[in-house]
Amino acid sequence: MLYVACEGESTEPDYLDYLNDQFGDGGGQGRQSFRIQLVPRRDGRTPSGIVEAVRKVAGEDEAWALFDRDRWNDIPQAVKAAAESRVELAFSHPSFDLWLLLHFQMFGGAQSGSGKIVVEKLRQARGADAFKDYGRKGEKSIKGARRDALKGREGKAVAHARSLVASCAQGFCEPDRAKIGPVDLKAEPESPQAWAARSGHALECQVLQRDPSTDVWRLLATLGIDGRKPGKGAPAETETAPLIVDLS
Ligand SMILES: [Zn+2]
């Protein structure tokens, strides 16, 4: 059982439902079954409010906070609160929509917090016909044909998200350093920097500078639905950016 709190009204809850329905039974391939319990949303929830809400209800179970860059300015506080209470972060910059887009294509280039271009790309992406009206009149559900369009592309999305870590502008971020798997709730508290580095980004890589990036892949990896073979270091599809070392 995993508790997840998020800010979105339909997109994120629909997506989490999809994960439960599609993968929750374990699929009979040696993957463990799981159940994501969505923490009910209240209006006006900020990232730090999301962290607090999920910690309250999760008890000894694993807790995740899902939020994006959007317009929020309390993200550093949210990271600090998450570190103190050992709530896993699934942060997307600029938006959760980036995670959806990565199912269909790679995406690069800083967006300065605006998710507009990401949505445009998603509407036009190959194989994403079901998303062609995504976000119009505020309609951002993930149901029916949109679910079907995502199906089977999770390994690709994970590979793309990992390669965004590898190509992060900070320069020393490395997806293989990401922490996957259950959190030890009894361990000593970690600094906000160390906690935010569970994503594979370097300690020095400020959360708000991770543009573009999404940690949602780490949730899938923790659930064993990341398209990677158990025990293997490399993802099924790797598109890692070349490592550039400046010796000057
Ligand atoms: Zn980074």
Residues whose N, C-alpha, C, O or C-beta is under 5 A from the ligand:
A	BS01	ZN	C168 Q170 C173 H201 A202 C205
